[in-house]
Structures are given as structure tokens and as C-alpha cells.
């Protein structure tokens, strides 16, 4: 039986790739019994669809006032790098 963490990983993976037969079976069994994971999978699927539609409509051209500054981008990248290096 999958843990919720494993099920959430498979829910994300499922958006970009086909799951193996075993992964798909385990995921379906877990989400049959776990309402939280079933809801999570549904919500990220909806979000994924919305993002694909936004990309297709080329709505990535945001006004400059909405975009992050270089300083903010650098801070976010630094925080991500620190978080990923801490888990290694």
C-alpha cells in the first residue's frame, strides 16, 4: 500500500508520463481509500490543464508590474538551492 507521499508523487508524475501498470494500480487503490489524495490528484490535474491552456493562449506576456524583479528571482532560486541541497 502506498503512503500519501508516494501517491502525491505518482499524481504529479501521471501528469507528464504514463505510469507503469503497477504504479497505476497502486495509485488507484490508494485514491479509492484516501479522499485527501483523490482530491489532491484532482486539483493538480485541474491546475495542470489551466496552465496548459494559458501557455497555449500565450498569456505569458504579463505587464512588467506583475513580474518578479531580478533580486526576488535570485532570492527564490537561492532558497530552492538551499532546500534541495539540505535534503541531499
Secondary structure, 3 states (H helix, E strand, C coil): CCCHHHHHHHHHHHHHCCCCHHHHHHHHHHHHHCHHHHHHHHHHHHHHHHHHHHHHCCCCCCCHHHCCCHHHHHHHHHHHHHHHHHCC
